Amino acid sequence: METTFVSTDRFNQSAFKRWAETRPATDINHYELTHGRIVMTPPAGWGHGEIEARMSRVLFDFVDSKKLGKVFGSSTGYNLPSRDTLEPDISFISVERWAKGPHVGRGQFLKIVPNLVVEILSLATAQRDRVEKKKIYEANGVDELWLVDPTRRDLTVFQLAEGRYGQGRHYGIRQTLRSRSLPEFHIPVRFLFS
C-alpha cells in the first residue's frame, strides 16, 4: 500500500514555497499544504498516469479549440484563499477568471481558483481526495470537481450550488460525461479507461 506522510511542523504558503524550492530535482514525490501541514504523496502507478494523460489531452484539445481558457497538469500548484496549496491532477481556468488574475510569474503557484478540478484516485490519495481536498475545493469556490476512480472505472462529478457540492452525480462506464463548467463538452466514460 502507498503511504502518505504529513509534517508535524506548521507552514504558511510562503514558507511552504521556500521549502518546496529546496527539494532536490531527484525527488519525485508530490507535496501539498493543507491546514498548515505539508503532505507528501508518492508517485502514482502507470494506470493513474495513463488516465491523467488521456483526460488532459481531451480537455486541452476541447478548451483550446474553443478558446475557453487554460488547462493545467498535475505539476501546477494553487495557492488558494483558504491558505492551502494544492496540486490537482488536472485543472481548468476560464478566460474570464484568468483575465481577472491575480497573475504571478512562471514557476510560481497560481493564485486563481480554478473553475474545474480533476482528481484521479490512487491508493495513497483516495481518502484525502474524497474528503479533505474535496472540502478545500468546496470552501474555495471551485465550481466543479471530478473524482475519477480507476479501480471502479467510474467517476463522480460534484457541482457547486449555494456554496456546497452535495451528493454528486455518478457516471458509470456506459455513460457519457457532461460538464457544467464546459457546457458543450461530452465524452464516453469508457474512453477514459480504454
Buried (B, 14 or more C-beta within 10 A) or exposed (E): EEEBEEBEEEBEBEBBBEBBEEEEEEEEEBBBBBEBBBBBBBEBEEEBBBBBEBBBEBBBEBBEEEEBBBBBBBEBBBBBEBBBBBBBBBBBBBEEBBEEEEEEEEEEBBBBBBBBBBBBBBBBBBEBBBEBBBBBBBEBBBBBBBBBBBEEBBBBBBBBEEEEBEEBEEBEBEBEBBBBBBEEBEBEBEEBBE
